[in-house]
Amino acid sequence: MKNGGIDTAIGHWAQLMEGMSESPQHFYEAVTAAVERREIPECSLRHVWWREGGVFSAKRKYLRAKRAGHHIDICGAPFGNAFFASSWLCLPPPNLALAVILVIAGCIVGFFLTVDLINVLKTMQMPQFGTTEYWRERLIEQSVWLALDVLGTLLVFIFGIIRPLFFPSRETYYRVDTAEMFYRAVQNAVAEVIQGLRTEQGLRLLTEDELKPIMRGFGR
């Protein structure tokens, strides 16, 4: 699986916490339980693995919370004598591959329809015209351009229909507010776990500013 999410990230939070010790697995389990306790509507949780770099680089395990077209990837990992945690709020990437496939399929269908039309015209008998071959060639030529015009219009129409399905739509007040509520709720769960672990380990609690995510998107 290729590295993903960062190109569509609209919110981010990260902290390197010196002196804090925890295993990623226990951290993810605790965050999962904290998120589930909040009963976030239509929220699903699963693990994903992102590569550190290229195709042959090592993979890192993340916890993903997903809801209504947005997902949050949460990382927890030891780093020296510290523990690092982060979260990324991301929009779904546009499904360019599927859109290209549909456009190519439309072109292929249009091409074969044009070929069939030309073959039909070639077999037509037009005795009413003085020079049958001349008028047939002219009719074929005009038919080809007409078919291309129709195909172009059809592709524009198809793209207008499929765009909302495969590309992120324009943000609205509702979508922005809902995404931020989702992110804040999940981030509160992460903060709850971190503050609990720090209390258990005798470390100072993180401040509100240290726990506050940075919103990058939504026109900011």
Biotite code that builds the C-alpha atoms (Angstrom):
import biotite.structure as struc

atoms = struc.array([
    struc.Atom([0.000, 0.000, 0.000], chain_id="A", res_id=1, res_name="MET", atom_name="CA", element="C"),
    struc.Atom([1.482, 3.350, -1.006], chain_id="A", res_id=2, res_name="LYS", atom_name="CA", element="C"),
    struc.Atom([1.903, 6.237, 1.390], chain_id="A", res_id=3, res_name="ASN", atom_name="CA", element="C"),
    struc.Atom([-1.427, 8.013, 1.482], chain_id="A", res_id=4, res_name="GLY", atom_name="CA", element="C"),
    struc.Atom([-3.491, 10.669, 3.127], chain_id="A", res_id=5, res_name="GLY", atom_name="CA", element="C"),
    struc.Atom([-0.917, 13.452, 3.525], chain_id="A", res_id=6, res_name="ILE", atom_name="CA", element="C"),
    struc.Atom([-1.773, 15.093, 0.186], chain_id="A", res_id=7, res_name="ASP", atom_name="CA", element="C"),
    struc.Atom([-5.394, 15.432, 1.293], chain_id="A", res_id=8, res_name="THR", atom_name="CA", element="C"),
    struc.Atom([-4.688, 16.236, 4.970], chain_id="A", res_id=9, res_name="ALA", atom_name="CA", element="C"),
    struc.Atom([-6.724, 19.137, 6.325], chain_id="A", res_id=10, res_name="ILE", atom_name="CA", element="C"),
    struc.Atom([-5.895, 18.723, 10.016], chain_id="A", res_id=11, res_name="GLY", atom_name="CA", element="C"),
    struc.Atom([-2.844, 17.518, 11.953], chain_id="A", res_id=12, res_name="HIS", atom_name="CA", element="C"),
    struc.Atom([-1.635, 17.048, 15.501], chain_id="A", res_id=13, res_name="TRP", atom_name="CA", element="C"),
    struc.Atom([1.641, 15.594, 16.811], chain_id="A", res_id=14, res_name="ALA", atom_name="CA", element="C"),
    struc.Atom([3.612, 15.450, 20.055], chain_id="A", res_id=15, res_name="GLN", atom_name="CA", element="C"),
    struc.Atom([6.912, 13.872, 21.079], chain_id="A", res_id=16, res_name="LEU", atom_name="CA", element="C"),
    struc.Atom([6.532, 13.180, 24.799], chain_id="A", res_id=17, res_name="MET", atom_name="CA", element="C"),
    struc.Atom([9.859, 12.808, 26.617], chain_id="A", res_id=18, res_name="GLU", atom_name="CA", element="C"),
    struc.Atom([10.043, 10.184, 29.361], chain_id="A", res_id=19, res_name="GLY", atom_name="CA", element="C"),
    struc.Atom([6.770, 8.545, 28.399], chain_id="A", res_id=20, res_name="MET", atom_name="CA", element="C"),
    struc.Atom([6.788, 4.816, 27.671], chain_id="A", res_id=21, res_name="SER", atom_name="CA", element="C"),
    struc.Atom([4.041, 2.804, 25.992], chain_id="A", res_id=22, res_name="GLU", atom_name="CA", element="C"),
    struc.Atom([3.609, 0.079, 23.382], chain_id="A", res_id=23, res_name="SER", atom_name="CA", element="C"),
    struc.Atom([1.835, 1.007, 20.143], chain_id="A", res_id=24, res_name="PRO", atom_name="CA", element="C"),
    struc.Atom([-0.525, -1.956, 20.475], chain_id="A", res_id=25, res_name="GLN", atom_name="CA", element="C"),
    struc.Atom([-1.701, -0.969, 23.954], chain_id="A", res_id=26, res_name="HIS", atom_name="CA", element="C"),
    struc.Atom([-1.997, 2.657, 22.867], chain_id="A", res_id=27, res_name="PHE", atom_name="CA", element="C"),
    struc.Atom([-4.203, 1.724, 19.895], chain_id="A", res_id=28, res_name="TYR", atom_name="CA", element="C"),
    struc.Atom([-6.375, -0.515, 22.048], chain_id="A", res_id=29, res_name="GLU", atom_name="CA", element="C"),
    struc.Atom([-6.868, 2.258, 24.604], chain_id="A", res_id=30, res_name="ALA", atom_name="CA", element="C"),
    struc.Atom([-7.688, 4.830, 21.893], chain_id="A", res_id=31, res_name="VAL", atom_name="CA", element="C"),
    struc.Atom([-10.124, 2.393, 20.263], chain_id="A", res_id=32, res_name="THR", atom_name="CA", element="C"),
    struc.Atom([-11.961, 1.953, 23.550], chain_id="A", res_id=33, res_name="ALA", atom_name="CA", element="C"),
    struc.Atom([-11.996, 5.717, 24.172], chain_id="A", res_id=34, res_name="ALA", atom_name="CA", element="C"),
    struc.Atom([-13.426, 6.437, 20.706], chain_id="A", res_id=35, res_name="VAL", atom_name="CA", element="C"),
    struc.Atom([-16.078, 3.742, 21.060], chain_id="A", res_id=36, res_name="GLU", atom_name="CA", element="C"),
    struc.Atom([-17.200, 5.184, 24.398], chain_id="A", res_id=37, res_name="ARG", atom_name="CA", element="C"),
    struc.Atom([-18.026, 8.444, 22.623], chain_id="A", res_id=38, res_name="ARG", atom_name="CA", element="C"),
    struc.Atom([-20.529, 6.675, 20.337], chain_id="A", res_id=39, res_name="GLU", atom_name="CA", element="C"),
    struc.Atom([-19.611, 8.818, 17.313], chain_id="A", res_id=40, res_name="ILE", atom_name="CA", element="C"),
    struc.Atom([-22.328, 8.264, 14.667], chain_id="A", res_id=41, res_name="PRO", atom_name="CA", element="C"),
    struc.Atom([-21.290, 6.099, 11.688], chain_id="A", res_id=42, res_name="GLU", atom_name="CA", element="C"),
    struc.Atom([-17.689, 5.914, 12.890], chain_id="A", res_id=43, res_name="CYS", atom_name="CA", element="C"),
    struc.Atom([-15.714, 2.786, 12.028], chain_id="A", res_id=44, res_name="SER", atom_name="CA", element="C"),
    struc.Atom([-12.260, 1.799, 13.289], chain_id="A", res_id=45, res_name="LEU", atom_name="CA", element="C"),
    struc.Atom([-9.622, -0.383, 11.680], chain_id="A", res_id=46, res_name="ARG", atom_name="CA", element="C"),
    struc.Atom([-5.860, -0.651, 11.290], chain_id="A", res_id=47, res_name="HIS", atom_name="CA", element="C"),
    struc.Atom([-3.995, 0.464, 8.180], chain_id="A", res_id=48, res_name="VAL", atom_name="CA", element="C"),
    struc.Atom([-0.345, 0.154, 7.213], chain_id="A", res_id=49, res_name="TRP", atom_name="CA", element="C"),
    struc.Atom([1.512, 2.987, 5.466], chain_id="A", res_id=50, res_name="TRP", atom_name="CA", element="C"),
    struc.Atom([4.976, 2.648, 4.018], chain_id="A", res_id=51, res_name="ARG", atom_name="CA", element="C"),
    struc.Atom([7.732, 4.829, 5.446], chain_id="A", res_id=52, res_name="GLU", atom_name="CA", element="C"),
    struc.Atom([8.919, 5.756, 1.969], chain_id="A", res_id=53, res_name="GLY", atom_name="CA", element="C"),
    struc.Atom([9.175, 3.869, -1.337], chain_id="A", res_id=54, res_name="GLY", atom_name="CA", element="C"),
    struc.Atom([7.669, 0.602, -2.478], chain_id="A", res_id=55, res_name="VAL", atom_name="CA", element="C"),
    struc.Atom([10.214, -1.565, -0.640], chain_id="A", res_id=56, res_name="PHE", atom_name="CA", element="C"),
    struc.Atom([10.371, 0.468, 2.589], chain_id="A", res_id=57, res_name="SER", atom_name="CA", element="C"),
    struc.Atom([9.059, -0.784, 5.921], chain_id="A", res_id=58, res_name="ALA", atom_name="CA", element="C"),
    struc.Atom([5.422, -0.332, 6.892], chain_id="A", res_id=59, res_name="LYS", atom_name="CA", element="C"),
    struc.Atom([4.031, 1.372, 9.968], chain_id="A", res_id=60, res_name="ARG", atom_name="CA", element="C"),
    struc.Atom([0.763, 0.511, 11.624], chain_id="A", res_id=61, res_name="LYS", atom_name="CA", element="C"),
    struc.Atom([-1.841, 3.232, 12.147], chain_id="A", res_id=62, res_name="TYR", atom_name="CA", element="C"),
    struc.Atom([-5.295, 3.257, 13.698], chain_id="A", res_id=63, res_name="LEU", atom_name="CA", element="C"),
    struc.Atom([-7.901, 4.702, 11.325], chain_id="A", res_id=64, res_name="ARG", atom_name="CA", element="C"),
    struc.Atom([-11.230, 6.232, 12.315], chain_id="A", res_id=65, res_name="ALA", atom_name="CA", element="C"),
    struc.Atom([-13.534, 6.797, 9.349], chain_id="A", res_id=66, res_name="LYS", atom_name="CA", element="C"),
    struc.Atom([-16.794, 8.659, 9.025], chain_id="A", res_id=67, res_name="ARG", atom_name="CA", element="C"),
    struc.Atom([-18.809, 10.346, 6.230], chain_id="A", res_id=68, res_name="ALA", atom_name="CA", element="C"),
    struc.Atom([-16.048, 10.722, 3.690], chain_id="A", res_id=69, res_name="GLY", atom_name="CA", element="C"),
    struc.Atom([-13.337, 11.754, 6.178], chain_id="A", res_id=70, res_name="HIS", atom_name="CA", element="C"),
    struc.Atom([-10.779, 9.593, 7.909], chain_id="A", res_id=71, res_name="HIS", atom_name="CA", element="C"),
    struc.Atom([-8.353, 10.145, 10.769], chain_id="A", res_id=72, res_name="ILE", atom_name="CA", element="C"),
    struc.Atom([-5.098, 8.187, 10.873], chain_id="A", res_id=73, res_name="ASP", atom_name="CA", element="C"),
    struc.Atom([-3.625, 7.934, 14.369], chain_id="A", res_id=74, res_name="ILE", atom_name="CA", element="C"),
    struc.Atom([0.003, 7.013, 15.029], chain_id="A", res_id=75, res_name="CYS", atom_name="CA", element="C"),
    struc.Atom([1.622, 5.909, 18.264], chain_id="A", res_id=76, res_name="GLY", atom_name="CA", element="C"),
    struc.Atom([5.267, 4.802, 18.428], chain_id="A", res_id=77, res_name="ALA", atom_name="CA", element="C"),
    struc.Atom([8.239, 4.825, 20.826], chain_id="A", res_id=78, res_name="PRO", atom_name="CA", element="C"),
    struc.Atom([11.138, 7.074, 19.831], chain_id="A", res_id=79, res_name="PHE", atom_name="CA", element="C"),
    struc.Atom([14.227, 6.710, 22.000], chain_id="A", res_id=80, res_name="GLY", atom_name="CA", element="C"),
    struc.Atom([13.187, 7.373, 25.595], chain_id="A", res_id=81, res_name="ASN", atom_name="CA", element="C"),
    struc.Atom([10.039, 9.178, 24.388], chain_id="A", res_id=82, res_name="ALA", atom_name="CA", element="C"),
    struc.Atom([6.670, 8.292, 22.905], chain_id="A", res_id=83, res_name="PHE", atom_name="CA", element="C"),
    struc.Atom([5.394, 9.927, 19.729], chain_id="A", res_id=84, res_name="PHE", atom_name="CA", element="C"),
    struc.Atom([1.724, 10.328, 18.867], chain_id="A", res_id=85, res_name="ALA", atom_name="CA", element="C"),
    struc.Atom([0.031, 12.024, 15.936], chain_id="A", res_id=86, res_name="SER", atom_name="CA", element="C"),
    struc.Atom([-3.288, 12.270, 14.137], chain_id="A", res_id=87, res_name="SER", atom_name="CA", element="C"),
    struc.Atom([-4.166, 13.264, 10.566], chain_id="A", res_id=88, res_name="TRP", atom_name="CA", element="C"),
    struc.Atom([-7.613, 14.353, 9.397], chain_id="A", res_id=89, res_name="LEU", atom_name="CA", element="C"),
    struc.Atom([-7.842, 13.642, 5.673], chain_id="A", res_id=90, res_name="CYS", atom_name="CA", element="C"),
    struc.Atom([-10.276, 13.979, 2.816], chain_id="A", res_id=91, res_name="LEU", atom_name="CA", element="C"),
    struc.Atom([-10.692, 10.941, 0.564], chain_id="A", res_id=92, res_name="PRO", atom_name="CA", element="C"),
    struc.Atom([-8.413, 11.184, -2.494], chain_id="A", res_id=93, res_name="PRO", atom_name="CA", element="C"),
    struc.Atom([-10.139, 11.500, -5.892], chain_id="A", res_id=94, res_name="PRO", atom_name="CA", element="C"),
    struc.Atom([-10.581, 8.159, -7.617], chain_id="A", res_id=95, res_name="ASN", atom_name="CA", element="C"),
    struc.Atom([-8.795, 9.244, -10.797], chain_id="A", res_id=96, res_name="LEU", atom_name="CA", element="C"),
    struc.Atom([-8.158, 5.701, -12.013], chain_id="A", res_id=97, res_name="ALA", atom_name="CA", element="C"),
    struc.Atom([-11.842, 4.773, -12.062], chain_id="A", res_id=98, res_name="LEU", atom_name="CA", element="C"),
    struc.Atom([-12.807, 8.082, -13.690], chain_id="A", res_id=99, res_name="ALA", atom_name="CA", element="C"),
    struc.Atom([-10.194, 7.573, -16.443], chain_id="A", res_id=100, res_name="VAL", atom_name="CA", element="C"),
    struc.Atom([-11.415, 4.015, -17.023], chain_id="A", res_id=101, res_name="ILE", atom_name="CA", element="C"),
    struc.Atom([-14.988, 5.232, -17.459], chain_id="A", res_id=102, res_name="LEU", atom_name="CA", element="C"),
    struc.Atom([-13.945, 7.966, -19.905], chain_id="A", res_id=103, res_name="VAL", atom_name="CA", element="C"),
    struc.Atom([-11.845, 5.512, -21.937], chain_id="A", res_id=104, res_name="ILE", atom_name="CA", element="C"),
    struc.Atom([-14.740, 3.048, -21.989], chain_id="A", res_id=105, res_name="ALA", atom_name="CA", element="C"),
    struc.Atom([-17.018, 5.811, -23.271], chain_id="A", res_id=106, res_name="GLY", atom_name="CA", element="C"),
    struc.Atom([-14.529, 6.653, -26.033], chain_id="A", res_id=107, res_name="CYS", atom_name="CA", element="C"),
    struc.Atom([-14.287, 3.007, -27.085], chain_id="A", res_id=108, res_name="ILE", atom_name="CA", element="C"),
    struc.Atom([-18.052, 2.633, -27.228], chain_id="A", res_id=109, res_name="VAL", atom_name="CA", element="C"),
    struc.Atom([-18.332, 5.852, -29.220], chain_id="A", res_id=110, res_name="GLY", atom_name="CA", element="C"),
    struc.Atom([-15.629, 4.682, -31.633], chain_id="A", res_id=111, res_name="PHE", atom_name="CA", element="C"),
    struc.Atom([-17.340, 1.384, -32.399], chain_id="A", res_id=112, res_name="PHE", atom_name="CA", element="C"),
    struc.Atom([-20.706, 3.103, -32.799], chain_id="A", res_id=113, res_name="LEU", atom_name="CA", element="C"),
    struc.Atom([-19.107, 5.465, -35.326], chain_id="A", res_id=114, res_name="THR", atom_name="CA", element="C"),
    struc.Atom([-17.526, 2.554, -37.211], chain_id="A", res_id=115, res_name="VAL", atom_name="CA", element="C"),
    struc.Atom([-20.870, 0.763, -37.333], chain_id="A", res_id=116, res_name="ASP", atom_name="CA", element="C"),
    struc.Atom([-22.543, 3.913, -38.646], chain_id="A", res_id=117, res_name="LEU", atom_name="CA", element="C"),
    struc.Atom([-19.933, 4.288, -41.386], chain_id="A", res_id=118, res_name="ILE", atom_name="CA", element="C"),
    struc.Atom([-20.333, 0.643, -42.421], chain_id="A", res_id=119, res_name="ASN", atom_name="CA", element="C"),
    struc.Atom([-24.102, 1.095, -42.657], chain_id="A", res_id=120, res_name="VAL", atom_name="CA", element="C"),
    struc.Atom([-23.699, 4.193, -44.816], chain_id="A", res_id=121, res_name="LEU", atom_name="CA", element="C"),
    struc.Atom([-21.286, 2.394, -47.121], chain_id="A", res_id=122, res_name="LYS", atom_name="CA", element="C"),
    struc.Atom([-23.879, -0.265, -47.866], chain_id="A", res_id=123, res_name="THR", atom_name="CA", element="C"),
    struc.Atom([-26.696, 2.209, -48.507], chain_id="A", res_id=124, res_name="MET", atom_name="CA", element="C"),
    struc.Atom([-28.007, 2.619, -52.038], chain_id="A", res_id=125, res_name="GLN", atom_name="CA", element="C"),
    struc.Atom([-28.771, 6.225, -53.008], chain_id="A", res_id=126, res_name="MET", atom_name="CA", element="C"),
    struc.Atom([-29.947, 6.207, -56.638], chain_id="A", res_id=127, res_name="PRO", atom_name="CA", element="C"),
    struc.Atom([-31.649, 9.576, -56.188], chain_id="A", res_id=128, res_name="GLN", atom_name="CA", element="C"),
    struc.Atom([-28.257, 11.299, -56.302], chain_id="A", res_id=129, res_name="PHE", atom_name="CA", element="C"),
    struc.Atom([-26.434, 11.764, -59.566], chain_id="A", res_id=130, res_name="GLY", atom_name="CA", element="C"),
    struc.Atom([-23.005, 10.701, -58.310], chain_id="A", res_id=131, res_name="THR", atom_name="CA", element="C"),
    struc.Atom([-23.739, 8.130, -55.663], chain_id="A", res_id=132, res_name="THR", atom_name="CA", element="C"),
    struc.Atom([-20.145, 7.597, -54.465], chain_id="A", res_id=133, res_name="GLU", atom_name="CA", element="C"),
    struc.Atom([-19.516, 11.324, -54.066], chain_id="A", res_id=134, res_name="TYR", atom_name="CA", element="C"),
    struc.Atom([-22.604, 11.896, -51.923], chain_id="A", res_id=135, res_name="TRP", atom_name="CA", element="C"),
    struc.Atom([-21.940, 8.754, -49.903], chain_id="A", res_id=136, res_name="ARG", atom_name="CA", element="C"),
    struc.Atom([-18.446, 9.968, -49.019], chain_id="A", res_id=137, res_name="GLU", atom_name="CA", element="C"),
    struc.Atom([-19.768, 13.399, -48.104], chain_id="A", res_id=138, res_name="ARG", atom_name="CA", element="C"),
    struc.Atom([-22.470, 11.844, -45.908], chain_id="A", res_id=139, res_name="LEU", atom_name="CA", element="C"),
    struc.Atom([-19.911, 9.618, -44.191], chain_id="A", res_id=140, res_name="ILE", atom_name="CA", element="C"),
    struc.Atom([-17.634, 12.580, -43.547], chain_id="A", res_id=141, res_name="GLU", atom_name="CA", element="C"),
    struc.Atom([-20.426, 14.646, -42.010], chain_id="A", res_id=142, res_name="GLN", atom_name="CA", element="C"),
    struc.Atom([-21.611, 11.653, -39.981], chain_id="A", res_id=143, res_name="SER", atom_name="CA", element="C"),
    struc.Atom([-18.157, 11.178, -38.490], chain_id="A", res_id=144, res_name="VAL", atom_name="CA", element="C"),
    struc.Atom([-17.995, 14.811, -37.323], chain_id="A", res_id=145, res_name="TRP", atom_name="CA", element="C"),
    struc.Atom([-21.533, 14.592, -35.994], chain_id="A", res_id=146, res_name="LEU", atom_name="CA", element="C"),
    struc.Atom([-20.652, 11.400, -34.102], chain_id="A", res_id=147, res_name="ALA", atom_name="CA", element="C"),
    struc.Atom([-17.585, 13.089, -32.583], chain_id="A", res_id=148, res_name="LEU", atom_name="CA", element="C"),
    struc.Atom([-19.678, 16.075, -31.502], chain_id="A", res_id=149, res_name="ASP", atom_name="CA", element="C"),
    struc.Atom([-22.253, 13.785, -29.918], chain_id="A", res_id=150, res_name="VAL", atom_name="CA", element="C"),
    struc.Atom([-19.494, 11.748, -28.212], chain_id="A", res_id=151, res_name="LEU", atom_name="CA", element="C"),
    struc.Atom([-17.883, 14.900, -26.797], chain_id="A", res_id=152, res_name="GLY", atom_name="CA", element="C"),
    struc.Atom([-21.204, 16.113, -25.438], chain_id="A", res_id=153, res_name="THR", atom_name="CA", element="C"),
    struc.Atom([-21.899, 12.675, -23.991], chain_id="A", res_id=154, res_name="LEU", atom_name="CA", element="C"),
    struc.Atom([-18.519, 12.560, -22.216], chain_id="A", res_id=155, res_name="LEU", atom_name="CA", element="C"),
    struc.Atom([-19.083, 15.994, -20.683], chain_id="A", res_id=156, res_name="VAL", atom_name="CA", element="C"),
    struc.Atom([-22.498, 14.844, -19.491], chain_id="A", res_id=157, res_name="PHE", atom_name="CA", element="C"),
    struc.Atom([-21.090, 11.585, -18.074], chain_id="A", res_id=158, res_name="ILE", atom_name="CA", element="C"),
    struc.Atom([-18.269, 13.429, -16.305], chain_id="A", res_id=159, res_name="PHE", atom_name="CA", element="C"),
    struc.Atom([-20.798, 15.792, -14.739], chain_id="A", res_id=160, res_name="GLY", atom_name="CA", element="C"),
    struc.Atom([-22.645, 12.777, -13.327], chain_id="A", res_id=161, res_name="ILE", atom_name="CA", element="C"),
    struc.Atom([-19.646, 10.804, -12.082], chain_id="A", res_id=162, res_name="ILE", atom_name="CA", element="C"),
    struc.Atom([-17.679, 13.743, -10.674], chain_id="A", res_id=163, res_name="ARG", atom_name="CA", element="C"),
    struc.Atom([-19.547, 13.869, -7.328], chain_id="A", res_id=164, res_name="PRO", atom_name="CA", element="C"),
    struc.Atom([-18.976, 10.106, -6.972], chain_id="A", res_id=165, res_name="LEU", atom_name="CA", element="C"),
    struc.Atom([-15.227, 10.061, -7.581], chain_id="A", res_id=166, res_name="PHE", atom_name="CA", element="C"),
    struc.Atom([-14.022, 13.537, -6.659], chain_id="A", res_id=167, res_name="PHE", atom_name="CA", element="C"),
    struc.Atom([-14.340, 15.452, -3.378], chain_id="A", res_id=168, res_name="PRO", atom_name="CA", element="C"),
    struc.Atom([-17.179, 17.931, -3.626], chain_id="A", res_id=169, res_name="SER", atom_name="CA", element="C"),
    struc.Atom([-17.083, 21.585, -2.604], chain_id="A", res_id=170, res_name="ARG", atom_name="CA", element="C"),
    struc.Atom([-17.104, 22.023, 1.157], chain_id="A", res_id=171, res_name="GLU", atom_name="CA", element="C"),
    struc.Atom([-20.197, 23.412, 2.881], chain_id="A", res_id=172, res_name="THR", atom_name="CA", element="C"),
    struc.Atom([-20.767, 24.780, 6.381], chain_id="A", res_id=173, res_name="TYR", atom_name="CA", element="C"),
    struc.Atom([-22.333, 21.455, 7.337], chain_id="A", res_id=174, res_name="TYR", atom_name="CA", element="C"),
    struc.Atom([-19.451, 19.345, 5.988], chain_id="A", res_id=175, res_name="ARG", atom_name="CA", element="C"),
    struc.Atom([-16.838, 21.560, 7.645], chain_id="A", res_id=176, res_name="VAL", atom_name="CA", element="C"),
    struc.Atom([-18.629, 21.575, 10.995], chain_id="A", res_id=177, res_name="ASP", atom_name="CA", element="C"),
    struc.Atom([-19.218, 17.819, 10.870], chain_id="A", res_id=178, res_name="THR", atom_name="CA", element="C"),
    struc.Atom([-15.593, 17.096, 9.967], chain_id="A", res_id=179, res_name="ALA", atom_name="CA", element="C"),
    struc.Atom([-14.349, 19.291, 12.810], chain_id="A", res_id=180, res_name="GLU", atom_name="CA", element="C"),
    struc.Atom([-16.747, 17.687, 15.291], chain_id="A", res_id=181, res_name="MET", atom_name="CA", element="C"),
    struc.Atom([-15.514, 14.278, 14.189], chain_id="A", res_id=182, res_name="PHE", atom_name="CA", element="C"),
    struc.Atom([-11.875, 15.301, 14.502], chain_id="A", res_id=183, res_name="TYR", atom_name="CA", element="C"),
    struc.Atom([-12.362, 16.963, 17.885], chain_id="A", res_id=184, res_name="ARG", atom_name="CA", element="C"),
    struc.Atom([-14.180, 13.921, 19.256], chain_id="A", res_id=185, res_name="ALA", atom_name="CA", element="C"),
    struc.Atom([-11.455, 11.516, 18.124], chain_id="A", res_id=186, res_name="VAL", atom_name="CA", element="C"),
    struc.Atom([-8.733, 13.909, 19.269], chain_id="A", res_id=187, res_name="GLN", atom_name="CA", element="C"),
    struc.Atom([-10.400, 14.124, 22.684], chain_id="A", res_id=188, res_name="ASN", atom_name="CA", element="C"),
    struc.Atom([-10.215, 10.337, 22.872], chain_id="A", res_id=189, res_name="ALA", atom_name="CA", element="C"),
    struc.Atom([-6.498, 10.431, 22.011], chain_id="A", res_id=190, res_name="VAL", atom_name="CA", element="C"),
    struc.Atom([-5.935, 13.166, 24.608], chain_id="A", res_id=191, res_name="ALA", atom_name="CA", element="C"),
    struc.Atom([-7.833, 11.178, 27.246], chain_id="A", res_id=192, res_name="GLU", atom_name="CA", element="C"),
    struc.Atom([-5.579, 8.166, 26.698], chain_id="A", res_id=193, res_name="VAL", atom_name="CA", element="C"),
    struc.Atom([-2.387, 10.210, 26.700], chain_id="A", res_id=194, res_name="ILE", atom_name="CA", element="C"),
    struc.Atom([-3.304, 12.150, 29.832], chain_id="A", res_id=195, res_name="GLN", atom_name="CA", element="C"),
    struc.Atom([-4.228, 8.917, 31.591], chain_id="A", res_id=196, res_name="GLY", atom_name="CA", element="C"),
    struc.Atom([-0.904, 7.305, 30.678], chain_id="A", res_id=197, res_name="LEU", atom_name="CA", element="C"),
    struc.Atom([1.030, 10.374, 31.790], chain_id="A", res_id=198, res_name="ARG", atom_name="CA", element="C"),
    struc.Atom([-0.827, 10.393, 35.120], chain_id="A", res_id=199, res_name="THR", atom_name="CA", element="C"),
    struc.Atom([0.021, 6.704, 35.647], chain_id="A", res_id=200, res_name="GLU", atom_name="CA", element="C"),
    struc.Atom([3.683, 7.348, 34.856], chain_id="A", res_id=201, res_name="GLN", atom_name="CA", element="C"),
    struc.Atom([3.952, 10.430, 37.085], chain_id="A", res_id=202, res_name="GLY", atom_name="CA", element="C"),
    struc.Atom([4.428, 12.878, 34.216], chain_id="A", res_id=203, res_name="LEU", atom_name="CA", element="C"),
    struc.Atom([2.914, 16.333, 33.935], chain_id="A", res_id=204, res_name="ARG", atom_name="CA", element="C"),
    struc.Atom([-0.292, 16.598, 31.962], chain_id="A", res_id=205, res_name="LEU", atom_name="CA", element="C"),
    struc.Atom([-0.110, 18.158, 28.508], chain_id="A", res_id=206, res_name="LEU", atom_name="CA", element="C"),
    struc.Atom([-1.531, 21.648, 28.193], chain_id="A", res_id=207, res_name="THR", atom_name="CA", element="C"),
    struc.Atom([-4.570, 22.509, 26.079], chain_id="A", res_id=208, res_name="GLU", atom_name="CA", element="C"),
    struc.Atom([-2.314, 24.090, 23.443], chain_id="A", res_id=209, res_name="ASP", atom_name="CA", element="C"),
    struc.Atom([-0.166, 20.950, 23.280], chain_id="A", res_id=210, res_name="GLU", atom_name="CA", element="C"),
    struc.Atom([-3.261, 18.858, 22.610], chain_id="A", res_id=211, res_name="LEU", atom_name="CA", element="C"),
    struc.Atom([-4.865, 21.208, 20.091], chain_id="A", res_id=212, res_name="LYS", atom_name="CA", element="C"),
    struc.Atom([-4.748, 20.068, 16.431], chain_id="A", res_id=213, res_name="PRO", atom_name="CA", element="C"),
    struc.Atom([-3.880, 22.444, 13.604], chain_id="A", res_id=214, res_name="ILE", atom_name="CA", element="C"),
    struc.Atom([-6.547, 22.756, 10.924], chain_id="A", res_id=215, res_name="MET", atom_name="CA", element="C"),
    struc.Atom([-4.919, 23.255, 7.526], chain_id="A", res_id=216, res_name="ARG", atom_name="CA", element="C"),
    struc.Atom([-7.831, 22.996, 5.125], chain_id="A", res_id=217, res_name="GLY", atom_name="CA", element="C"),
    struc.Atom([-11.281, 24.508, 4.766], chain_id="A", res_id=218, res_name="PHE", atom_name="CA", element="C"),
    struc.Atom([-9.851, 27.675, 3.227], chain_id="A", res_id=219, res_name="GLY", atom_name="CA", element="C"),
    struc.Atom([-7.599, 28.482, 6.223], chain_id="A", res_id=220, res_name="ARG", atom_name="CA", element="C"),
])
